[in-house]
Amino acid sequence: MAPTPAPENSALYRELAMRLRHAISDGTYPPGSRLPSEHELAQSFGMARSTVRRALTILGEDGLIASHQGARRTVLAEPRLQSFGELRSFSRWARSIGEVPGGRVDLLERRGASAVQARELGLAPGDPLVYLVRVRMLTGVPVMIERTAYVERAGLRLSFIDLEHESISDRLEEHGIVFAHAEHTIDAVNASADDARLLEIEPGRAILRERRRATDPQGRPLEWSEDRYVGDGVAFTIRNSLAMSPLTRGRAVSTTGNPP
């Protein structure tokens, strides 16, 4: 006997979207295959068709599936997508797509702020901060380098965190330090020798660079980071609408001095 569809709620359709992501990532629905129909999914999961439809809409917005009028949704061969529609840690995002998050610390030290770090964090050049270089992994595969400067009130707590297995933002939130807002700038660069070493790729390969400034709920700077992603390992999706601030586009601006 088929289960009775449950009434729609936001938790249900997000849960279904996550379960379908896992099924796509583990090969249950490989690229080029078709998902079951809305009716079949509703029967299988005991959910209303409207709930199923909203879950499929999320997968479509994230580039995981394509739909055509009168046809079932087709699974696309796309890289793993990280959305800027919500601010969440790498670890939370990794788990949401069915991967195991991990990290490898290359450098952690207290040092003086560079000119760029000082400007972005509201410090004077040479003021103390905590600098972290960490490789982030999805199920053991390096996909991103974090090169992050933290203001002292946040950075000094890093010594109490398992940086290879725990989320920094999650642990800092336990101490009342909340990453509430962030500005992201994304462009393409060629992998340096150090990038290549950390990401286990060839030097000169095109990779994605994300420069990020994060602040707390009061607007006080917490971190300035220059992260580098393997281009075929991760992609980003940005959603905007008339109800949101317009997407800013601009030319890259060169900065004198060494990068942070």
Phi and psi in degrees as GROMACS dihedral restraints (atoms count N, CA, C in turn):
[ dihedral_restraints ]
;  ai    aj    ak    al  type     phi  dphi    fc
    3     4     5     6     1   -69.7    20    10
    4     5     6     7     1   143.5    20    10
    6     7     8     9     1   -66.9    20    10
    7     8     9    10     1   150.0    20    10
    9    10    11    12     1   -76.9    20    10
   10    11    12    13     1   126.0    20    10
   12    13    14    15     1   -57.1    20    10
   13    14    15    16     1   135.6    20    10
   15    16    17    18     1   -83.3    20    10
   16    17    18    19     1   153.4    20    10
   18    19    20    21     1   -63.5    20    10
   19    20    21    22     1   153.0    20    10
   21    22    23    24     1   -73.3    20    10
   22    23    24    25     1   138.9    20    10
   24    25    26    27     1  -152.2    20    10
   25    26    27    28     1   163.0    20    10
   27    28    29    30     1   -63.9    20    10
   28    29    30    31     1   -35.0    20    10
   30    31    32    33     1   -63.6    20    10
   31    32    33    34     1   -38.6    20    10
   33    34    35    36     1   -65.4    20    10
   34    35    36    37     1   -47.7    20    10
   36    37    38    39     1   -71.2    20    10
   37    38    39    40     1   -30.4    20    10
   39    40    41    42     1   -70.1    20    10
   40    41    42    43     1   -38.8    20    10
   42    43    44    45     1   -63.1    20    10
   43    44    45    46     1   -43.7    20    10
   45    46    47    48     1   -64.0    20    10
   46    47    48    49     1   -41.3    20    10
   48    49    50    51     1   -59.3    20    10
   49    50    51    52     1   -41.7    20    10
   51    52    53    54     1   -64.9    20    10
   52    53    54    55     1   -42.3    20    10
   54    55    56    57     1   -65.2    20    10
   55    56    57    58     1   -37.3    20    10
   57    58    59    60     1   -71.1    20    10
   58    59    60    61     1   -35.6    20    10
   60    61    62    63     1   -58.4    20    10
   61    62    63    64     1   -45.5    20    10
   63    64    65    66     1   -60.9    20    10
   64    65    66    67     1   -42.6    20    10
   66    67    68    69     1   -64.4    20    10
   67    68    69    70     1   -34.0    20    10
   69    70    71    72     1   -72.1    20    10
   70    71    72    73     1   -44.2    20    10
   72    73    74    75     1   -68.8    20    10
   73    74    75    76     1   -30.5    20    10
   75    76    77    78     1   -90.2    20    10
   76    77    78    79     1     4.7    20    10
   78    79    80    81     1    90.4    20    10
   79    80    81    82     1     1.4    20    10
   81    82    83    84     1   -59.2    20    10
   82    83    84    85     1   -40.4    20    10
   84    85    86    87     1  -120.5    20    10
   85    86    87    88     1    89.6    20    10
   87    88    89    90     1   -73.7    20    10
   88    89    90    91     1   164.0    20    10
   90    91    92    93     1   -52.5    20    10
   91    92    93    94     1   134.4    20    10
   93    94    95    96     1    93.5    20    10
   94    95    96    97     1   -15.4    20    10
   96    97    98    99     1   -82.0    20    10
   97    98    99   100     1   167.8    20    10
   99   100   101   102     1  -110.2    20    10
  100   101   102   103     1   138.5    20    10
  102   103   104   105     1   -73.1    20    10
  103   104   105   106     1   158.5    20    10
  105   106   107   108     1   -59.0    20    10
  106   107   108   109     1   160.7    20    10
  108   109   110   111     1   -67.5    20    10
  109   110   111   112     1   164.9    20    10
  111   112   113   114     1   -56.4    20    10
  112   113   114   115     1   -42.1    20    10
  114   115   116   117     1   -62.7    20    10
  115   116   117   118     1   -44.2    20    10
  117   118   119   120     1   -65.3    20    10
  118   119   120   121     1   -41.3    20    10
  120   121   122   123     1   -65.2    20    10
  121   122   123   124     1   -41.2    20    10
  123   124   125   126     1   -60.6    20    10
  124   125   126   127     1   -41.9    20    10
  126   127   128   129     1   -68.3    20    10
  127   128   129   130     1   -42.0    20    10
  129   130   131   132     1   -65.7    20    10
  130   131   132   133     1   -40.2    20    10
  132   133   134   135     1  -100.3    20    10
  133   134   135   136     1    -2.6    20    10
  135   136   137   138     1    66.7    20    10
  136   137   138   139     1    38.8    20    10
  138   139   140   141     1  -123.4    20    10
  139   140   141   142     1   158.4    20    10
  141   142   143   144     1   -67.2    20    10
  142   143   144   145     1   149.9    20    10
  144   145   146   147     1   -62.2    20    10
  145   146   147   148     1   -31.8    20    10
  147   148   149   150     1   -64.2    20    10
  148   149   150   151     1   -35.2    20    10
  150   151   152   153     1   -66.6    20    10
  151   152   153   154     1   -45.1    20    10
  153   154   155   156     1   -60.1    20    10
  154   155   156   157     1   -42.9    20    10
  156   157   158   159     1   -62.4    20    10
  157   158   159   160     1   -40.3    20    10
  159   160   161   162     1   -67.7    20    10
  160   161   162   163     1   -38.4    20    10
  162   163   164   165     1   -63.0    20    10
  163   164   165   166     1   -42.6    20    10
  165   166   167   168     1   -67.5    20    10
  166   167   168   169     1   -32.2    20    10
  168   169   170   171     1   -62.6    20    10
  169   170   171   172     1   -41.2    20    10
  171   172   173   174     1   -61.6    20    10
  172   173   174   175     1   -45.5    20    10
  174   175   176   177     1   -63.0    20    10
  175   176   177   178     1   -36.4    20    10
  177   178   179   180     1   -67.0    20    10
  178   179   180   181     1   -42.2    20    10
  180   181   182   183     1   -64.0    20    10
  181   182   183   184     1   -31.3    20    10
  183   184   185   186     1   -85.2    20    10
  184   185   186   187     1     2.9    20    10
  186   187   188   189     1    78.5    20    10
  187   188   189   190     1    16.1    20    10
  189   190   191   192     1   -87.3    20    10
  190   191   192   193     1   -28.0    20    10
  192   193   194   195     1  -137.3    20    10
  193   194   195   196     1   158.8    20    10
  195   196   197   198     1  -124.8    20    10
  196   197   198   199     1   147.3    20    10
  198   199   200   201     1  -126.9    20    10
  199   200   201   202     1   147.2    20    10
  201   202   203   204     1  -131.1    20    10
  202   203   204   205     1   144.5    20    10
  204   205   206   207     1   -56.3    20    10
  205   206   207   208     1   127.4    20    10
  207   208   209   210     1    80.7    20    10
  208   209   210   211     1     3.8    20    10
  210   211   212   213     1  -126.0    20    10
  211   212   213   214     1   159.0    20    10
  213   214   215   216     1   -73.1    20    10
  214   215   216   217     1   158.4    20    10
  216   217   218   219     1   -68.4    20    10
  217   218   219   220     1   137.0    20    10
  219   220   221   222     1  -103.4    20    10
  220   221   222   223     1   135.6    20    10
  222   223   224   225     1   -77.6    20    10
  223   224   225   226     1   130.9    20    10
  225   226   227   228     1   -98.8    20    10
  226   227   228   229     1   152.9    20    10
  228   229   230   231     1   -90.4    20    10
  229   230   231   232     1    85.4    20    10
  231   232   233   234     1  -122.0    20    10
  232   233   234   235     1   152.9    20    10
  234   235   236   237     1   -67.5    20    10
  235   236   237   238     1   164.9    20    10
  237   238   239   240     1   -67.9    20    10
  238   239   240   241     1   132.2    20    10
  240   241   242   243     1  -104.1    20    10
  241   242   243   244     1   136.2    20    10
  243   244   245   246     1  -116.3    20    10
  244   245   246   247     1   124.3    20    10
  246   247   248   249     1   -91.1    20    10
  247   248   249   250     1   139.8    20    10
  249   250   251   252     1   -92.1    20    10
  250   251   252   253     1     5.7    20    10
  252   253   254   255     1   -69.0    20    10
  253   254   255   256     1   -18.5    20    10
  255   256   257   258     1  -141.9    20    10
  256   257   258   259     1   150.7    20    10
  258   259   260   261     1   -95.1    20    10
  259   260   261   262     1   111.1    20    10
  261   262   263   264     1  -145.0    20    10
  262   263   264   265     1   160.3    20    10
  264   265   266   267     1   -73.7    20    10
  265   266   267   268     1   161.6    20    10
  267   268   269   270     1   -57.1    20    10
  268   269   270   271     1   -42.9    20    10
  270   271   272   273     1   -63.1    20    10
  271   272   273   274     1   -44.1    20    10
  273   274   275   276     1   -63.8    20    10
  274   275   276   277     1   -42.1    20    10
  276   277   278   279     1   -63.4    20    10
  277   278   279   280     1   -45.3    20    10
  279   280   281   282     1   -57.9    20    10
  280   281   282   283     1   -46.5    20    10
  282   283   284   285     1   -65.0    20    10
  283   284   285   286     1   -32.4    20    10
  285   286   287   288     1   -68.0    20    10
  286   287   288   289     1   -21.6    20    10
  288   289   290   291     1  -105.4    20    10
  289   290   291   292     1    13.2    20    10
  291   292   293   294     1    83.8    20    10
  292   293   294   295     1    16.4    20    10
  294   295   296   297     1  -103.5    20    10
  295   296   297   298     1   161.9    20    10
  297   298   299   300     1   -99.7    20    10
  298   299   300   301     1   114.9    20    10
  300   301   302   303     1   -74.4    20    10
  301   302   303   304     1   147.0    20    10
  303   304   305   306     1  -153.0    20    10
  304   305   306   307     1   170.3    20    10
  306   307   308   309     1  -151.5    20    10
  307   308   309   310     1   156.4    20    10
  309   310   311   312     1  -137.9    20    10
  310   311   312   313     1   118.6    20    10
  312   313   314   315     1   -81.5    20    10
  313   314   315   316     1   126.4    20    10
  315   316   317   318     1   -99.8    20    10
  316   317   318   319     1   -31.3    20    10
  318   319   320   321     1  -157.9    20    10
  319   320   321   322     1   136.7    20    10
  321   322   323   324     1  -145.2    20    10
  322   323   324   325     1   116.9    20    10
  324   325   326   327     1  -155.0    20    10
  325   326   327   328     1   157.5    20    10
  327   328   329   330     1   -93.2    20    10
  328   329   330   331     1   128.6    20    10
  330   331   332   333     1  -148.6    20    10
  331   332   333   334     1   173.8    20    10
  333   334   335   336     1   -83.6    20    10
  334   335   336   337     1   145.9    20    10
  336   337   338   339     1   -69.2    20    10
  337   338   339   340     1   136.2    20    10
  339   340   341   342     1   -73.8    20    10
  340   341   342   343     1   174.2    20    10
  342   343   344   345     1   -61.6    20    10
  343   344   345   346     1   -42.9    20    10
  345   346   347   348     1   -67.2    20    10
  346   347   348   349     1   -46.9    20    10
  348   349   350   351     1   -60.9    20    10
  349   350   351   352     1   -41.6    20    10
  351   352   353   354     1   -61.6    20    10
  352   353   354   355     1   -45.1    20    10
  354   355   356   357     1   -61.5    20    10
  355   356   357   358     1   -44.8    20    10
  357   358   359   360     1   -74.7    20    10
  358   359   360   361     1   -27.3    20    10
  360   361   362   363     1  -102.9    20    10
  361   362   363   364     1     3.6    20    10
  363   364   365   366     1    70.2    20    10
  364   365   366   367     1    33.9    20    10
  366   367   368   369     1  -113.2    20    10
  367   368   369   370     1   174.9    20    10
  369   370   371   372     1   -96.4    20    10
  370   371   372   373     1   146.4    20    10
  372   373   374   375     1   -53.2    20    10
  373   374   375   376     1   133.4    20    10
  375   376   377   378     1    91.9    20    10
  376   377   378   379     1   -13.9    20    10
  378   379   380   381     1   -60.3    20    10
  379   380   381   382     1   147.2    20    10
  381   382   383   384     1   -70.9    20    10
  382   383   384   385     1   143.1    20    10
  384   385   386   387     1  -149.5    20    10
  385   386   387   388     1   175.7    20    10
  387   388   389   390     1  -113.8    20    10
  388   389   390   391     1   128.3    20    10
  390   391   392   393     1  -115.1    20    10
  391   392   393   394     1   129.5    20    10
  393   394   395   396     1  -125.4    20    10
  394   395   396   397     1   132.1    20    10
  396   397   398   399     1  -116.7    20    10
  397   398   399   400     1   118.4    20    10
  399   400   401   402     1  -138.4    20    10
  400   401   402   403     1   134.1    20    10
  402   403   404   405     1   -89.7    20    10
  403   404   405   406     1   128.2    20    10
  405   406   407   408     1  -101.9    20    10
  406   407   408   409     1   141.8    20    10
  408   409   410   411     1  -128.2    20    10
  409   410   411   412     1   147.7    20    10
  411   412   413   414     1  -109.6    20    10
  412   413   414   415     1   110.4    20    10
  414   415   416   417     1    49.6    20    10
  415   416   417   418     1    48.1    20    10
  417   418   419   420     1    85.1    20    10
  418   419   420   421     1    -3.0    20    10
  420   421   422   423     1  -104.2    20    10
  421   422   423   424     1   123.0    20    10
  423   424   425   426     1   -65.1    20    10
  424   425   426   427     1   128.1    20    10
  426   427   428   429     1  -128.5    20    10
  427   428   429   430     1   -13.6    20    10
  429   430   431   432     1  -157.4    20    10
  430   431   432   433     1   144.9    20    10
  432   433   434   435     1  -112.3    20    10
  433   434   435   436     1   129.1    20    10
  435   436   437   438     1   -99.7    20    10
  436   437   438   439     1   126.1    20    10
  438   439   440   441     1  -122.3    20    10
  439   440   441   442     1    95.1    20    10
  441   442   443   444     1  -120.9    20    10
  442   443   444   445     1   132.5    20    10
  444   445   446   447     1  -104.1    20    10
  445   446   447   448     1   124.7    20    10
  447   448   449   450     1  -110.5    20    10
  448   449   450   451     1   140.7    20    10
  450   451   452   453     1   -63.1    20    10
  451   452   453   454     1   154.9    20    10
  453   454   455   456     1   -59.5    20    10
  454   455   456   457     1   -39.3    20    10
  456   457   458   459     1   -62.6    20    10
  457   458   459   460     1   -24.2    20    10
  459   460   461   462     1   -95.1    20    10
  460   461   462   463     1   -45.6    20    10
  462   463   464   465     1   -65.8    20    10
  463   464   465   466     1   -32.9    20    10
  465   466   467   468     1   -67.5    20    10
  466   467   468   469     1   -15.4    20    10
  468   469   470   471     1   -84.1    20    10
  469   470   471   472     1    -8.9    20    10
  471   472   473   474     1   -63.6    20    10
  472   473   474   475     1   -27.2    20    10
  474   475   476   477     1   -67.1    20    10
  475   476   477   478     1   -14.0    20    10
  477   478   479   480     1   -99.7    20    10
  478   479   480   481     1     7.1    20    10
  480   481   482   483     1  -114.1    20    10
  481   482   483   484     1   139.5    20    10
  483   484   485   486     1   -77.9    20    10
  484   485   486   487     1    94.1    20    10
  486   487   488   489     1   -71.3    20    10
  487   488   489   490     1   -12.1    20    10
  489   490   491   492     1   -90.0    20    10
  490   491   492   493     1   -17.3    20    10
  492   493   494   495     1  -130.9    20    10
  493   494   495   496     1   -19.9    20    10
  495   496   497   498     1  -105.3    20    10
  496   497   498   499     1   154.3    20    10
  498   499   500   501     1   -81.5    20    10
  499   500   501   502     1   126.0    20    10
  501   502   503   504     1   -63.1    20    10
  502   503   504   505     1   -47.0    20    10
  504   505   506   507     1   -64.1    20    10
  505   506   507   508     1   -38.5    20    10
  507   508   509   510     1   -62.1    20    10
  508   509   510   511     1   -46.0    20    10
  510   511   512   513     1   -68.7    20    10
  511   512   513   514     1   -38.9    20    10
  513   514   515   516     1   -66.3    20    10
  514   515   516   517     1   -33.3    20    10
  516   517   518   519     1   -61.0    20    10
  517   518   519   520     1   -32.5    20    10
  519   520   521   522     1   -62.8    20    10
  520   521   522   523     1   -22.6    20    10
  522   523   524   525     1  -104.0    20    10
  523   524   525   526     1    15.8    20    10
  525   526   527   528     1    81.0    20    10
  526   527   528   529     1    11.8    20    10
  528   529   530   531     1  -102.9    20    10
  529   530   531   532     1   106.1    20    10
  531   532   533   534     1  -111.7    20    10
  532   533   534   535     1   128.4    20    10
  534   535   536   537     1   -84.7    20    10
  535   536   537   538     1   102.9    20    10
  537   538   539   540     1  -101.7    20    10
  538   539   540   541     1   -31.8    20    10
  540   541   542   543     1  -137.5    20    10
  541   542   543   544     1   150.6    20    10
  543   544   545   546     1  -150.4    20    10
  544   545   546   547     1   146.2    20    10
  546   547   548   549     1  -114.5    20    10
  547   548   549   550     1   133.1    20    10
  549   550   551   552     1  -120.7    20    10
  550   551   552   553     1   136.6    20    10
  552   553   554   555     1  -125.4    20    10
  553   554   555   556     1   125.3    20    10
  555   556   557   558     1  -120.8    20    10
  556   557   558   559     1   133.5    20    10
  558   559   560   561     1  -150.0    20    10
  559   560   561   562     1  -179.0    20    10
  561   562   563   564     1  -109.4    20    10
  562   563   564   565     1   140.0    20    10
  564   565   566   567     1  -138.0    20    10
  565   566   567   568     1   168.0    20    10
  567   568   569   570     1   -93.6    20    10
  568   569   570   571     1   140.6    20    10
  570   571   572   573     1   -64.8    20    10
  571   572   573   574     1   127.6    20    10
  573   574   575   576     1   -75.6    20    10
  574   575   576   577     1   174.2    20    10
  576   577   578   579     1   -60.8    20    10
  577   578   579   580     1   -38.2    20    10
  579   580   581   582     1   -70.2    20    10
  580   581   582   583     1   -40.6    20    10
  582   583   584   585     1   -57.4    20    10
  583   584   585   586     1   -47.1    20    10
  585   586   587   588     1   -61.2    20    10
  586   587   588   589     1   -41.0    20    10
  588   589   590   591     1   -62.7    20    10
  589   590   591   592     1   -45.0    20    10
  591   592   593   594     1   -74.3    20    10
  592   593   594   595     1   -36.0    20    10
  594   595   596   597     1   -92.4    20    10
  595   596   597   598     1    -5.7    20    10
  597   598   599   600     1    60.2    20    10
  598   599   600   601     1    48.0    20    10
  600   601   602   603     1  -129.7    20    10
  601   602   603   604     1   177.2    20    10
  603   604   605   606     1   -83.4    20    10
  604   605   606   607     1   142.6    20    10
  606   607   608   609     1   -59.5    20    10
  607   608   609   610     1   146.0    20    10
  609   610   611   612     1    87.1    20    10
  610   611   612   613     1    -7.5    20    10
  612   613   614   615     1   -67.1    20    10
  613   614   615   616     1   142.7    20    10
  615   616   617   618     1   -70.3    20    10
  616   617   618   619     1   129.2    20    10
  618   619   620   621     1  -135.5    20    10
  619   620   621   622     1   166.5    20    10
  621   622   623   624     1   -94.0    20    10
  622   623   624   625     1   136.6    20    10
  624   625   626   627     1  -113.2    20    10
  625   626   627   628     1   130.3    20    10
  627   628   629   630     1  -119.3    20    10
  628   629   630   631     1   121.2    20    10
  630   631   632   633     1  -102.6    20    10
  631   632   633   634     1   127.9    20    10
  633   634   635   636     1  -134.1    20    10
  634   635   636   637     1   133.0    20    10
  636   637   638   639     1  -119.9    20    10
  637   638   639   640     1   121.3    20    10
  639   640   641   642     1  -116.2    20    10
  640   641   642   643     1   144.5    20    10
  642   643   644   645     1  -131.4    20    10
  643   644   645   646     1   164.7    20    10
  645   646   647   648     1   -87.2    20    10
  646   647   648   649     1   179.7    20    10
  648   649   650   651     1   -58.9    20    10
  649   650   651   652     1   -22.8    20    10
  651   652   653   654     1   -90.2    20    10
  652   653   654   655     1     2.3    20    10
  654   655   656   657     1    84.8    20    10
  655   656   657   658     1     9.0    20    10
  657   658   659   660     1   -82.5    20    10
  658   659   660   661     1   133.2    20    10
  660   661   662   663     1   -61.7    20    10
  661   662   663   664     1   140.4    20    10
  663   664   665   666     1  -116.2    20    10
  664   665   666   667     1   -40.0    20    10
  666   667   668   669     1  -151.0    20    10
  667   668   669   670     1   152.5    20    10
  669   670   671   672     1  -130.3    20    10
  670   671   672   673     1   123.3    20    10
  672   673   674   675     1  -132.8    20    10
  673   674   675   676     1   144.5    20    10
  675   676   677   678     1  -119.2    20    10
  676   677   678   679     1   102.8    20    10
  678   679   680   681     1  -100.9    20    10
  679   680   681   682     1   149.0    20    10
  681   682   683   684     1  -129.9    20    10
  682   683   684   685     1   128.7    20    10
  684   685   686   687     1  -114.9    20    10
  685   686   687   688     1   142.4    20    10
  687   688   689   690     1   -65.4    20    10
  688   689   690   691     1   124.9    20    10
  690   691   692   693     1   -62.2    20    10
  691   692   693   694     1   -34.4    20    10
  693   694   695   696     1   -94.9    20    10
  694   695   696   697     1     8.3    20    10
  696   697   698   699     1  -101.7    20    10
  697   698   699   700     1   -29.3    20    10
  699   700   701   702     1  -143.2    20    10
  700   701   702   703     1   142.5    20    10
  702   703   704   705     1  -130.3    20    10
  703   704   705   706     1   163.1    20    10
  705   706   707   708     1  -116.3    20    10
  706   707   708   709     1   145.1    20    10
  708   709   710   711     1  -121.6    20    10
  709   710   711   712     1   138.0    20    10
  711   712   713   714     1  -124.4    20    10
  712   713   714   715     1   125.0    20    10
  714   715   716   717     1  -107.5    20    10
  715   716   717   718     1   134.5    20    10
  717   718   719   720     1  -145.4    20    10
  718   719   720   721     1   161.3    20    10
  720   721   722   723     1  -152.0    20    10
  721   722   723   724     1   177.3    20    10
  723   724   725   726     1   -63.4    20    10
  724   725   726   727     1   -22.9    20    10
  726   727   728   729     1   -82.3    20    10
  727   728   729   730     1    -6.5    20    10
  729   730   731   732     1  -111.4    20    10
  730   731   732   733     1   168.0    20    10
  732   733   734   735     1   -64.5    20    10
  733   734   735   736     1   145.7    20    10
  735   736   737   738     1   -65.5    20    10
  736   737   738   739     1   149.6    20    10
  738   739   740   741     1   -71.7    20    10
  739   740   741   742     1   128.9    20    10
  741   742   743   744     1   -88.3    20    10
  742   743   744   745     1   130.0    20    10
  744   745   746   747     1  -120.2    20    10
  745   746   747   748     1   144.1    20    10
  747   748   749   750     1  -165.1    20    10
  748   749   750   751     1   165.2    20    10
  750   751   752   753     1   -76.5    20    10
  751   752   753   754     1   150.8    20    10
  753   754   755   756     1   -66.4    20    10
  754   755   756   757     1   139.1    20    10
  756   757   758   759     1  -114.2    20    10
  757   758   759   760     1   123.7    20    10
  759   760   761   762     1   -75.7    20    10
  760   761   762   763     1   147.9    20    10
  762   763   764   765     1  -123.4    20    10
  763   764   765   766     1   132.7    20    10
  765   766   767   768     1   -74.7    20    10
  766   767   768   769     1   156.0    20    10
  768   769   770   771     1    90.7    20    10
  769   770   771   772     1   176.1    20    10
  771   772   773   774     1   -78.0    20    10
  772   773   774   775     1   146.9    20    10
  774   775   776   777     1   -66.9    20    10
  775   776   777   778     1   157.8    20    10
